[in-house]
Amino acid sequence: MSSMTHTEQLSVRSRRQIDGWRWTGRIFLAILLIFTVVPIAWMFITSLKTGFAAMQYPPQWWPAAPTLENYTRLLDTRDSVGQDFLRYFFNSMYVSVLTTILAILVAVPAAYAFSRFSFPGRTFLFFAVLMRNMFPAVVFLVPLFILMRVLGLVNTHGSLILTYLTFGLPLAIWLLKGFYDNIPIQLEQAARIDGATRFQAFFFIVMPLSTPGIIATAIYSFIGAWNEYIYAYTFLTRQDQMTLPVGIQRFFSENATDWPGLMAATFMMSVPVVVLFLVLQKYFVRALTEGAVKS
């Protein structure tokens, strides 16, 4: 049997290198997955424990007597803990949904204008919008608090909605502009030739094609508002106005911490985000792939 040629040897060596890199990538992803899943699994397991079992040392991976009492308390409207949790939950939902809707209503026409129209200072204005995200959120904490106090919005959900819009709009405009740039302008021109107005061409041609980008933008806006803590903690002091990230602090006290209750509340807080992402993940993936590269 004749020996392999030099070309065949190089081909075999290349395949082995590729396989080696693939296995390295798989091992890295497995480690990353474990690093991500283990804390979530431990949070859920702790939520099934009693207060005494949660403080045991060495800790048990699975409780001897798992219980759903921590979850039933959170959903029991007759219990003060349940009443507060549900109030915080609906406050967060109200703020997050309204922030998302307003972000879409503002970002869609703004991104379309940046993509389709030429006007003086267009490039400067676009990068000025993005410049907002160059600074950490805490830098704007004191100025925004003073502004909200002057406007009389402290201790109202309106202060959070306006603040979250200032954070979410730059990213929303940038993401949607990438989608509009990838939609051929000839489609709108053809609709205009057929008698459609610019608004009709935008509404019936551009909007359906940019649905993945709009949904991805909505996901970003919702998650950002749902998980935000610093501004909610600063702007809101009334119990009936607090959102979930701030409200679940009630499980901490000077003498003890209700770890099972806190873990149950945190797990319940993550459910809307997980459900939203699972339902809309195909649009989210399309947004990352279609809007990432300009054709």
C-alpha positions as a Markdown table, in Angstrom:
| # | Residue | x | y | z |
|---|---|---|---|---|
| 1 | Met | 0.0 | 0.0 | 0.0 |
| 2 | Ser | 1.5 | 3.3 | -1.0 |
| 3 | Ser | 2.1 | 5.9 | 1.6 |
| 4 | Met | 0.0 | 9.1 | 1.8 |
| 5 | Thr | 1.1 | 12.1 | -0.3 |
| 6 | His | 2.2 | 15.3 | 1.2 |
| 7 | Thr | -1.1 | 16.9 | 0.4 |
| 8 | Glu | -3.1 | 14.1 | 2.0 |
| 9 | Gln | -0.9 | 14.4 | 5.1 |
| 10 | Leu | -1.6 | 18.1 | 5.4 |
| 11 | Ser | -5.3 | 17.5 | 4.9 |
| 12 | Val | -5.3 | 14.9 | 7.7 |
| 13 | Arg | -3.3 | 17.2 | 10.0 |
| 14 | Ser | -5.7 | 20.1 | 9.2 |
| 15 | Arg | -8.8 | 17.9 | 10.1 |
| 16 | Arg | -7.2 | 16.9 | 13.4 |
| 17 | Gln | -6.5 | 20.5 | 14.2 |
| 18 | Ile | -10.1 | 21.5 | 13.4 |
| 19 | Asp | -11.4 | 18.6 | 15.5 |
| 20 | Gly | -9.1 | 19.6 | 18.3 |
| 21 | Trp | -10.4 | 23.2 | 18.3 |
| 22 | Arg | -14.0 | 22.0 | 18.1 |
| 23 | Trp | -13.5 | 19.8 | 21.2 |
| 24 | Thr | -11.8 | 22.7 | 23.0 |
| 25 | Gly | -14.8 | 24.9 | 22.1 |
| 26 | Arg | -17.2 | 22.3 | 23.4 |
| 27 | Ile | -15.4 | 21.8 | 26.6 |
| 28 | Phe | -15.3 | 25.6 | 27.1 |
| 29 | Leu | -19.0 | 25.9 | 26.4 |
| 30 | Ala | -19.7 | 23.0 | 28.8 |
| 31 | Ile | -17.8 | 24.8 | 31.6 |
| 32 | Leu | -19.5 | 28.0 | 30.8 |
| 33 | Leu | -22.9 | 26.3 | 31.0 |
| 34 | Ile | -22.1 | 24.7 | 34.3 |
| 35 | Phe | -20.9 | 28.0 | 35.6 |
| 36 | Thr | -24.2 | 29.6 | 34.6 |
| 37 | Val | -26.7 | 26.8 | 35.5 |
| 38 | Val | -25.3 | 25.8 | 38.9 |
| 39 | Pro | -26.2 | 29.1 | 40.7 |
| 40 | Ile | -29.7 | 29.0 | 39.2 |
| 41 | Ala | -30.1 | 25.4 | 40.3 |
| 42 | Trp | -28.9 | 26.2 | 43.8 |
| 43 | Met | -31.3 | 29.1 | 43.9 |
| 44 | Phe | -34.3 | 26.9 | 43.0 |
| 45 | Ile | -33.2 | 24.1 | 45.4 |
| 46 | Thr | -32.9 | 26.6 | 48.3 |
| 47 | Ser | -36.4 | 27.9 | 47.5 |
| 48 | Leu | -37.7 | 24.4 | 48.3 |
| 49 | Lys | -36.1 | 24.3 | 51.7 |
| 50 | Thr | -37.3 | 25.5 | 55.1 |
| 51 | Gly | -35.4 | 28.2 | 57.0 |
| 52 | Phe | -33.7 | 25.7 | 59.2 |
| 53 | Ala | -32.6 | 23.4 | 56.3 |
| 54 | Ala | -31.2 | 26.4 | 54.4 |
| 55 | Met | -28.8 | 27.2 | 57.2 |
| 56 | Gln | -27.5 | 23.6 | 57.6 |
| 57 | Tyr | -23.8 | 23.0 | 57.3 |
| 58 | Pro | -22.6 | 21.3 | 55.3 |
| 59 | Pro | -25.4 | 22.2 | 52.9 |
| 60 | Gln | -27.6 | 19.6 | 51.3 |
| 61 | Trp | -27.9 | 19.7 | 47.5 |
| 62 | Trp | -31.4 | 18.4 | 47.7 |
| 63 | Pro | -33.6 | 18.9 | 50.9 |
| 64 | Ala | -34.8 | 15.9 | 52.8 |
| 65 | Ala | -38.3 | 17.3 | 52.9 |
| 66 | Pro | -38.8 | 19.8 | 49.9 |
| 67 | Thr | -41.7 | 22.2 | 50.3 |
| 68 | Leu | -43.5 | 24.7 | 48.1 |
| 69 | Glu | -44.5 | 26.8 | 51.1 |
| 70 | Asn | -42.3 | 29.7 | 50.0 |
| 71 | Tyr | -44.1 | 29.9 | 46.7 |
| 72 | Thr | -47.6 | 29.6 | 48.1 |
| 73 | Arg | -46.8 | 32.4 | 50.5 |
| 74 | Leu | -45.8 | 34.7 | 47.6 |
| 75 | Leu | -49.0 | 34.0 | 45.8 |
| 76 | Asp | -51.3 | 34.1 | 48.8 |
| 77 | Thr | -53.2 | 37.4 | 48.8 |
| 78 | Arg | -54.2 | 36.8 | 52.5 |
| 79 | Asp | -50.6 | 36.8 | 53.6 |
| 80 | Ser | -48.8 | 40.2 | 54.0 |
| 81 | Val | -45.7 | 38.7 | 52.2 |
| 82 | Gly | -47.9 | 37.6 | 49.3 |
| 83 | Gln | -49.7 | 41.0 | 49.1 |
| 84 | Asp | -46.5 | 42.9 | 48.9 |
| 85 | Phe | -44.8 | 40.5 | 46.4 |
| 86 | Leu | -47.8 | 40.7 | 44.0 |
| 87 | Arg | -47.9 | 44.5 | 44.4 |
| 88 | Tyr | -44.2 | 44.7 | 43.5 |
| 89 | Phe | -44.7 | 42.2 | 40.7 |
| 90 | Phe | -47.5 | 44.3 | 39.0 |
| 91 | Asn | -45.5 | 47.5 | 39.6 |
| 92 | Ser | -42.5 | 46.0 | 37.8 |
| 93 | Met | -44.8 | 44.7 | 35.0 |
| 94 | Tyr | -46.5 | 48.1 | 34.6 |
| 95 | Val | -43.2 | 50.0 | 34.4 |
| 96 | Ser | -41.5 | 47.5 | 32.1 |
| 97 | Val | -44.4 | 47.1 | 29.7 |
| 98 | Leu | -45.0 | 50.9 | 29.4 |
| 99 | Thr | -41.3 | 51.6 | 29.0 |
| 100 | Thr | -41.1 | 49.0 | 26.2 |
| 101 | Ile | -44.1 | 50.4 | 24.4 |
| 102 | Leu | -42.8 | 54.0 | 24.6 |
| 103 | Ala | -39.3 | 52.9 | 23.5 |
| 104 | Ile | -40.7 | 51.2 | 20.4 |
| 105 | Leu | -43.0 | 54.1 | 19.6 |
| 106 | Val | -40.0 | 56.5 | 19.7 |
| 107 | Ala | -37.2 | 54.3 | 18.4 |
| 108 | Val | -39.0 | 53.1 | 15.2 |
| 109 | Pro | -39.6 | 56.5 | 13.6 |
| 110 | Ala | -36.2 | 57.8 | 14.9 |
| 111 | Ala | -34.3 | 54.8 | 13.5 |
| 112 | Tyr | -36.2 | 55.1 | 10.2 |
| 113 | Ala | -35.3 | 58.8 | 9.9 |
| 114 | Phe | -31.6 | 58.1 | 10.6 |
| 115 | Ser | -31.7 | 55.3 | 8.0 |
| 116 | Arg | -33.7 | 56.9 | 5.2 |
| 117 | Phe | -33.4 | 60.7 | 5.4 |
| 118 | Ser | -30.4 | 63.0 | 4.9 |
| 119 | Phe | -30.4 | 66.2 | 7.0 |
| 120 | Pro | -27.7 | 68.5 | 8.5 |
| 121 | Gly | -25.9 | 66.9 | 11.4 |
| 122 | Arg | -27.4 | 63.5 | 10.9 |
| 123 | Thr | -24.1 | 61.6 | 11.6 |
| 124 | Phe | -23.4 | 63.8 | 14.6 |
| 125 | Leu | -26.8 | 63.3 | 16.1 |
| 126 | Phe | -26.7 | 59.6 | 15.6 |
| 127 | Phe | -23.4 | 59.2 | 17.4 |
| 128 | Ala | -24.5 | 61.7 | 20.0 |
| 129 | Val | -27.4 | 59.4 | 20.8 |
| 130 | Leu | -25.0 | 56.4 | 21.1 |
| 131 | Met | -22.6 | 58.5 | 23.3 |
| 132 | Arg | -25.1 | 58.2 | 26.1 |
| 133 | Asn | -24.2 | 54.5 | 26.5 |
| 134 | Met | -20.5 | 55.3 | 26.9 |
| 135 | Phe | -21.0 | 56.3 | 30.6 |
| 136 | Pro | -22.1 | 54.1 | 33.5 |
| 137 | Ala | -25.6 | 54.5 | 34.7 |
| 138 | Val | -24.6 | 55.7 | 38.2 |
| 139 | Val | -23.0 | 58.9 | 36.7 |
| 140 | Phe | -26.5 | 60.2 | 35.9 |
| 141 | Leu | -28.1 | 59.2 | 39.2 |
| 142 | Val | -27.8 | 62.6 | 41.0 |
| 143 | Pro | -28.7 | 64.8 | 38.0 |
| 144 | Leu | -31.7 | 62.7 | 37.1 |
| 145 | Phe | -32.9 | 62.6 | 40.7 |
| 146 | Ile | -32.7 | 66.5 | 40.9 |
| 147 | Leu | -34.6 | 66.7 | 37.6 |
| 148 | Met | -37.3 | 64.3 | 38.8 |
| 149 | Arg | -37.6 | 66.2 | 42.0 |
| 150 | Val | -38.0 | 69.5 | 40.1 |
| 151 | Leu | -40.7 | 67.8 | 37.9 |
| 152 | Gly | -42.4 | 66.4 | 40.9 |
| 153 | Leu | -42.0 | 62.8 | 39.7 |
| 154 | Val | -40.1 | 61.4 | 42.7 |
| 155 | Asn | -42.0 | 58.4 | 44.2 |
| 156 | Thr | -43.9 | 57.9 | 41.0 |
| 157 | His | -43.5 | 55.3 | 38.3 |
| 158 | Gly | -43.2 | 58.1 | 35.7 |
| 159 | Ser | -39.7 | 58.9 | 37.0 |
| 160 | Leu | -38.6 | 55.3 | 36.3 |
| 161 | Ile | -40.2 | 55.2 | 32.9 |
| 162 | Leu | -38.5 | 58.4 | 31.7 |
| 163 | Thr | -35.2 | 57.3 | 33.1 |
| 164 | Tyr | -35.3 | 53.8 | 31.5 |
| 165 | Leu | -36.2 | 55.4 | 28.2 |
| 166 | Thr | -33.0 | 57.4 | 28.3 |
| 167 | Phe | -31.1 | 54.2 | 28.8 |
| 168 | Gly | -32.9 | 52.0 | 26.3 |
| 169 | Leu | -33.5 | 54.4 | 23.4 |
| 170 | Pro | -29.9 | 54.7 | 22.2 |
| 171 | Leu | -29.5 | 50.9 | 21.9 |
| 172 | Ala | -33.0 | 50.6 | 20.4 |
| 173 | Ile | -32.4 | 53.2 | 17.7 |
| 174 | Trp | -29.0 | 51.8 | 16.8 |
| 175 | Leu | -30.4 | 48.2 | 16.5 |
| 176 | Leu | -33.4 | 49.2 | 14.4 |
| 177 | Lys | -31.3 | 51.5 | 12.1 |
| 178 | Gly | -29.3 | 48.4 | 11.2 |
| 179 | Phe | -32.5 | 46.6 | 10.2 |
| 180 | Tyr | -33.7 | 49.5 | 8.1 |
| 181 | Asp | -30.3 | 49.9 | 6.4 |
| 182 | Asn | -30.6 | 46.2 | 5.3 |
| 183 | Ile | -34.1 | 46.7 | 3.8 |
| 184 | Pro | -33.8 | 47.7 | 0.1 |
| 185 | Ile | -35.1 | 51.2 | -0.5 |
| 186 | Gln | -36.3 | 49.9 | -3.9 |
| 187 | Leu | -39.2 | 48.2 | -2.2 |
| 188 | Glu | -40.5 | 51.5 | -0.9 |
| 189 | Gln | -39.9 | 53.2 | -4.2 |
| 190 | Ala | -42.0 | 50.5 | -6.0 |
| 191 | Ala | -44.8 | 51.0 | -3.5 |
| 192 | Arg | -44.6 | 54.8 | -4.0 |
| 193 | Ile | -44.9 | 54.3 | -7.8 |
| 194 | Asp | -48.0 | 52.2 | -7.2 |
| 195 | Gly | -49.6 | 55.1 | -5.4 |
| 196 | Ala | -48.8 | 54.4 | -1.8 |
| 197 | Thr | -47.8 | 57.3 | 0.4 |
| 198 | Arg | -44.5 | 57.3 | 2.3 |
| 199 | Phe | -46.4 | 56.3 | 5.5 |
| 200 | Gln | -48.2 | 53.5 | 3.8 |
| 201 | Ala | -45.0 | 52.2 | 2.3 |
| 202 | Phe | -43.3 | 52.3 | 5.7 |
| 203 | Phe | -46.3 | 50.7 | 7.5 |
| 204 | Phe | -47.1 | 47.9 | 5.0 |
| 205 | Ile | -43.6 | 47.2 | 3.5 |
| 206 | Val | -40.9 | 48.2 | 6.0 |
| 207 | Met | -42.6 | 47.4 | 9.3 |
| 208 | Pro | -43.3 | 43.7 | 8.5 |
| 209 | Leu | -39.8 | 43.2 | 7.3 |
| 210 | Ser | -38.3 | 44.8 | 10.4 |
| 211 | Thr | -40.5 | 42.7 | 12.8 |
| 212 | Pro | -37.5 | 40.7 | 14.2 |
| 213 | Gly | -35.6 | 43.9 | 15.0 |
| 214 | Ile | -38.7 | 45.5 | 16.7 |
| 215 | Ile | -39.2 | 42.4 | 18.8 |
| 216 | Ala | -35.5 | 42.2 | 19.8 |
| 217 | Thr | -35.6 | 45.9 | 20.7 |
| 218 | Ala | -38.7 | 45.2 | 22.8 |
| 219 | Ile | -36.9 | 42.3 | 24.6 |
| 220 | Tyr | -33.9 | 44.5 | 25.4 |
| 221 | Ser | -36.1 | 47.3 | 26.7 |
| 222 | Phe | -38.3 | 45.0 | 28.8 |
| 223 | Ile | -35.3 | 43.2 | 30.4 |
| 224 | Gly | -33.5 | 46.4 | 31.1 |
| 225 | Ala | -36.5 | 47.9 | 32.9 |
| 226 | Trp | -37.5 | 44.7 | 34.7 |
| 227 | Asn | -34.0 | 44.1 | 36.3 |
| 228 | Glu | -33.1 | 47.7 | 37.1 |
| 229 | Tyr | -32.3 | 48.4 | 40.7 |
| 230 | Ile | -30.3 | 51.5 | 41.4 |
| 231 | Tyr | -32.7 | 54.1 | 40.1 |
| 232 | Ala | -35.7 | 52.3 | 41.5 |
| 233 | Tyr | -34.1 | 52.2 | 44.9 |
| 234 | Thr | -33.3 | 55.9 | 44.7 |
| 235 | Phe | -36.5 | 57.3 | 43.2 |
| 236 | Leu | -39.0 | 55.2 | 45.1 |
| 237 | Thr | -39.4 | 55.2 | 48.9 |
| 238 | Arg | -43.1 | 54.4 | 49.2 |
| 239 | Gln | -43.9 | 50.7 | 49.6 |
| 240 | Asp | -46.9 | 50.7 | 47.3 |
| 241 | Gln | -44.7 | 52.1 | 44.4 |
| 242 | Met | -41.7 | 49.8 | 44.7 |
| 243 | Thr | -40.7 | 47.4 | 42.0 |
| 244 | Leu | -39.5 | 43.8 | 42.4 |
| 245 | Pro | -35.7 | 44.4 | 42.5 |
| 246 | Val | -36.2 | 46.8 | 45.4 |
| 247 | Gly | -39.2 | 45.2 | 47.0 |
| 248 | Ile | -37.6 | 41.8 | 47.6 |
| 249 | Gln | -35.3 | 43.5 | 50.1 |
| 250 | Arg | -38.0 | 42.9 | 52.7 |
| 251 | Phe | -36.7 | 39.3 | 53.1 |
| 252 | Phe | -33.6 | 40.9 | 54.7 |
| 253 | Ser | -33.8 | 42.1 | 58.3 |
| 254 | Glu | -31.3 | 43.2 | 61.0 |
| 255 | Asn | -31.4 | 39.8 | 62.8 |
| 256 | Ala | -31.9 | 37.2 | 60.0 |
| 257 | Thr | -32.4 | 36.7 | 56.3 |
| 258 | Asp | -35.2 | 34.5 | 54.9 |
| 259 | Trp | -33.0 | 32.8 | 52.3 |
| 260 | Pro | -35.7 | 30.3 | 51.1 |
| 261 | Gly | -38.2 | 33.1 | 50.7 |
| 262 | Leu | -35.7 | 35.3 | 49.0 |
| 263 | Met | -34.7 | 32.6 | 46.6 |
| 264 | Ala | -38.3 | 31.8 | 45.8 |
| 265 | Ala | -39.0 | 35.5 | 45.1 |
| 266 | Thr | -35.9 | 35.8 | 42.9 |
| 267 | Phe | -36.9 | 32.7 | 41.0 |
| 268 | Met | -40.4 | 34.0 | 40.4 |
| 269 | Met | -38.9 | 37.3 | 39.3 |
| 270 | Ser | -36.9 | 35.5 | 36.6 |
| 271 | Val | -40.0 | 33.7 | 35.2 |
| 272 | Pro | -41.4 | 36.5 | 33.0 |
| 273 | Val | -38.0 | 37.2 | 31.4 |
| 274 | Val | -37.4 | 33.5 | 30.7 |
| 275 | Val | -40.9 | 33.0 | 29.2 |
| 276 | Leu | -40.5 | 36.1 | 27.1 |
| 277 | Phe | -37.2 | 35.0 | 25.7 |
| 278 | Leu | -38.4 | 31.4 | 25.0 |
| 279 | Val | -41.4 | 32.6 | 23.2 |
| 280 | Leu | -39.6 | 35.2 | 21.1 |
| 281 | Gln | -36.1 | 33.6 | 20.8 |
| 282 | Lys | -36.4 | 33.0 | 17.1 |
| 283 | Tyr | -37.0 | 36.7 | 16.5 |
| 284 | Phe | -34.1 | 37.5 | 18.9 |
| 285 | Val | -31.7 | 35.3 | 17.0 |
| 286 | Arg | -32.8 | 36.8 | 13.6 |
| 287 | Ala | -32.2 | 40.2 | 15.0 |
| 288 | Leu | -28.7 | 39.4 | 16.0 |
| 289 | Thr | -27.9 | 37.9 | 12.6 |
| 290 | Glu | -29.8 | 40.1 | 10.2 |
| 291 | Gly | -29.2 | 43.5 | 11.9 |
| 292 | Ala | -25.6 | 42.8 | 12.7 |
| 293 | Val | -24.1 | 43.1 | 9.2 |
| 294 | Lys | -24.9 | 45.9 | 6.8 |
| 295 | Ser | -25.4 | 44.7 | 3.3 |
